[in-house]
Amino acid sequence: MTTSPMEFTAGKLMPKNQLNGKIALVTGAASGIGRTTALLFAREGSSIVLADINESAGRTVAAEIESQGGRAIFEPADVTRATDCERVVERAVGEFGGIHILFNNAGIIRRASVVELGETDWDRVMAVNVKSIFLMSRQVIPIMAAAGGGSIINTASGWGLAGGPRAAVYCASKGAVVLLTKAMAIDHGPQNIRVNCICPGDTDTAMLRNEARQLGESNEKFLAESAKRPLGRIGKPEEIAQAALYLAGDASSFVTGTALVVDGGGLAGSA
């Protein structure tokens, strides 16, 4: 019999309140993995601060959490801007009193080789995928340290551990996230701040379909190619969210500096 982070009670799946009393800040929270993780964290008892550049979608997620009895606020932000990150953190502390969990999840992709890629796209991908982690973590770490610790989770990628075709800047950015995670874990372990990253494989999100458009391929062909891994399918946002929940909670209390691969075996044959 398999175990689950949810208990079956009276015909319903009931959360175990693994994050009861915690405050979590999620970037890129308006859609995809960020949205799904924010909803899961809220069901597990966490108050949620959502940050995203998409204001309409972000407010919808906050309303969805509150309609289910959770506590959530949305703050619009371009996480590549230091002033926006500072404002998000100030609001989080003002509304909820602190931050125990930071999920640096905001990310974008541009599918191109170095000769196909423009400088503007290079700079934007590196800013959203890497610089945002630096900016938001710089604001949050002193708050966590003063409170006795916390958990930071960064979204990397399987392509942060192995290269892929026509994805030069994405691979470079996600490789940077993996090593930034490890460096932060070393620096802030003495403050009882754990820092880990998740390396998802292809996951069923709007961003994955956007890749197909960038490459000029049909969704059907692109998704079929993406599913060619040992488990024979792409991932679901809920499966990545469960990995984030593990890293956020006490179950991973001795885990830091780790790149957790969640990819259906896509990298299983890599060195």
Secondary structure, DSSP 8 states (H G I E B T S, - for coil): ----SEEEETTEEEE--TTTT-EEEEESTTSHHHHHHHHHHHHTT-EEEEEES-HHHHHHHHHHHHHTT--EEEEE--TTSHHHHHHHHHHHHHHHS--SEEEE---------TTT--HHHHHHHHIIIIIHHHHHHHHHHHHHHHHT-EEEEEE--GGGTS--TT-HHHHHHHHHHHHHHHHHHHHHGGGTEEEEEEEE-SBSSHHHHHHHHHHT--HHHHHHHHT-STTSS-B-HHHHHHHHHHHHSGGGTT--S-EEEESTTTTTT--
